[in-house]
Amino acid sequence: MAWVTVPGSNGIWEYDNAANTSLSDVYPDANGTVTGGVREFTPTGGNAQYTYIRCRKAGETIVRGELNKNYYDNLIP
């Protein structure tokens, strides 16, 4: 497991790049597939949605939940 800085978050957020749906603090029943700590889901007729599934603030140990990867990817210049 490695905590990696979320691109576009100005170093505020990190995600677990080894997270998977077997962990107790993620949503195992959420639609999509998980690879490298990111869940991908495309609703019928919609656009792909990407979610970091296990996140924390940099320098903390408390897991805060999920972050929308699509949002942070759009913040990268």
Backbone torsions as a table, in degrees:
resi	resn	phi	psi	omega
1	MET	NA	138.7	175.9
2	ALA	-139.6	134.8	174.6
3	TRP	-88.9	124.4	-174.9
4	VAL	-119.5	139.5	178.0
5	THR	-64.3	133.5	176.6
6	VAL	-73.0	118.1	177.2
7	PRO	-58.7	138.7	179.8
8	GLY	88.7	-3.9	-177.0
9	SER	-98.5	8.1	-178.7
10	ASN	55.7	32.9	177.8
11	GLY	76.5	8.7	-178.4
12	ILE	-79.7	-38.5	-173.6
13	TRP	-113.9	150.3	173.0
14	GLU	-130.6	153.9	174.1
15	TYR	-130.7	155.0	179.8
16	ASP	-86.0	110.1	-175.3
17	ASN	-78.5	0.9	176.2
18	ALA	-112.6	5.4	-177.9
19	ALA	-63.5	144.5	175.8
20	ASN	-143.3	177.9	-173.4
21	THR	-75.8	-3.2	178.6
22	SER	-83.9	-7.9	180.0
23	LEU	-77.0	148.3	-175.2
24	SER	-74.3	-19.0	-176.1
25	ASP	-105.1	24.7	173.1
26	VAL	-123.1	171.7	-178.8
27	TYR	-96.5	95.8	-174.7
28	PRO	-68.5	-21.7	-177.6
29	ASP	-93.4	2.6	-179.7
30	ALA	-67.3	145.4	178.9
31	ASN	-66.0	149.4	174.9
32	GLY	111.8	-177.4	178.8
33	THR	-119.7	149.5	-177.2
34	VAL	-113.1	129.6	175.2
35	THR	-141.9	127.1	176.3
36	GLY	60.4	32.5	178.1
37	GLY	81.7	7.5	-179.1
38	VAL	-122.3	128.3	175.8
39	ARG	-93.3	132.6	176.9
40	GLU	-114.7	131.7	177.9
41	PHE	-146.5	133.4	176.3
42	THR	-120.9	110.3	177.6
43	PRO	-68.5	155.8	179.2
44	THR	-53.9	123.3	178.8
45	GLY	72.6	11.4	-176.6
46	GLY	-116.8	-173.5	178.6
47	ASN	-95.2	154.7	179.3
48	ALA	-62.6	136.0	177.2
49	GLN	-113.6	129.8	179.8
50	TYR	-119.7	135.4	-175.9
51	THR	-136.2	127.5	169.5
52	TYR	-73.0	121.9	-168.8
53	ILE	-90.9	-11.8	-179.3
54	ARG	-145.1	105.0	-171.8
55	CYS	-127.0	157.1	175.2
56	ARG	-149.6	163.7	173.2
57	LYS	-78.3	144.4	-179.7
58	ALA	-57.6	135.0	178.9
59	GLY	85.0	-1.6	178.3
60	GLU	-111.3	166.5	177.2
61	THR	-113.1	-7.0	-178.6
62	ILE	-80.1	124.0	176.4
63	VAL	-78.7	125.4	-173.8
64	ARG	-95.6	-16.7	-179.3
65	GLY	124.6	-138.9	-172.6
66	GLU	-109.9	156.9	173.3
67	LEU	-132.3	144.2	178.8
68	ASN	-78.8	111.2	-178.4
69	LYS	-66.2	-36.6	179.0
70	ASN	-56.3	-42.8	-179.3
71	TYR	-61.6	-51.5	-177.2
72	TYR	-68.0	-33.2	176.8
73	ASP	-62.7	-32.9	179.4
74	ASN	-75.3	-14.0	178.9
75	LEU	-86.5	-12.6	-178.4
76	ILE	-75.9	123.5	-178.7
77	PRO	-69.6	NA	NA
